[in-house]
Amino acid sequence: MDALLKNMKSQNSSDKKPAETNDSGEEIKLIIKKFRFDGGNLAIKTAAAPDKNIEQKLPVIAMNNIGASKGGATVNEIASELIKKVVSQAVKSALKSGVNKAIEKEKKNLLNKAGDGIKGLFK
């Protein structure tokens, strides 16, 4: 997930498109008073167990006054802030769901199988 966030940041900085402007050419800035993301679900697959899905419900994500501290924010700035928050919550939910435990369990299973295979070579 950290890689995803880094990729988003680098893509955001390299993909600069002209900002939205109003009729007088000024950049449009917004303030979002209330934002609520509810009912999100996360389906996690790991490289260790690609055939298994771990399902996790995301918590409600609520944010207030987005862009207010700067007197308004561009659409790109707001989108970036919202995505960071949603991805951050997704990472927390994934960790809470036991994805690390599932990965560790699969690693142990693979090591046991490898150990059994090696033992079989010396019979």
N, C-alpha and C positions, 0 to 999 in steps of 0.2 A: 504494500500500500504506500510505503514511503516512496518507492520508485514511481508509482503512479502520480503522486503529488509533485515530485521533482520534474517528471515529464510534462505535467500540466503547466508548471511554472515556465519551463524552457520553451514550450510551445506557445504559451501566452506572450512571452517576450519576443519571440521570433516571428509571430504571426500578426504583427500589428497591422490592423486595418484602419482606414480613416475613421475617426470618431464621428458619431452622429452629431449633426449640428442643426441649430434652428435657422430660421430665415435670415437672421443677422450674422450668421457664421459662427456664433458662439457654440461651444461644445455643450451638448445637453447633459445635465446632471440631475440625478434623481435622489430622493430620500424615500426608502421603503419603511413605513411606520411599523408594520407587522408582517412577518413571514412565518408560516407554519407548514411544516412537512410532516404529514401524519400517515401512518399505514404502510410505511416502506418495509420491504422484506429483502433479505440478503441471502443469496444462494452461493455457498462457498465450495469450490473444488480445489483440492491440493494436488500437487505433482506426485506426492507420495501415495495418494489414493484417488486417482482421476475418475474412477467409476463411482465414487461415493459423493453425495451431496450433503453438506451441512446447511441446514436452514436456520436462519435467525431473524427474528423480527427487529426492526430498527426502532429505537425510541423516538418519541415525538421530538422534532427539532424546531425550536421556536427562536426567532431573532427579532429584535426591535430596533428601530431607528438606524437601519443600515445606510451608511453614507452621511448621516447627520453630523458626525464629528468634523467633517471636512466641508460642510455646507453643501453637500450633494456629492454623488459619485457617478462616474460614467457607467454605462451598461456593462462594459467589460470588467470594471472594478467590482461591481455588484455581483456579477456572475461568478467571478473568481472567489469572492468571499463566501458565497453560498456553497459553491462546490467544495471548497476547503472544509467547511463545517460538516457537510453531508459525508464526505470521505472520511473525515476524522471520526465521526460517529460510527461509520461502517467498520473502521479498523477496530474501534473499541468493542463493538458488538461481536466482531469476528473473534477477537481474543477472549471475550467473555463466553462465547459459545463453546470454547474448548478446542478450537482449531489447532492450537499448539499441542494439546494433549493427543489429539487424533494423529498429528504428524509424528509425535514421539512414539506413539503406539505402533504406527506403521513402520517406523525406522527399526524398532525393536523386532518386529515380525520379520523384516527383511534381513536383519543381522542374524536372527535365529536360523532362518532358512539358509543363509550363506554358510553359517557355522555347521549346520547339518550336512550341507553339500561337501564342505571341506573334510568333515569327519568321514564321509562316505569314500573319499579318495584314498584314505589310509587303511581301509578294511582289507 
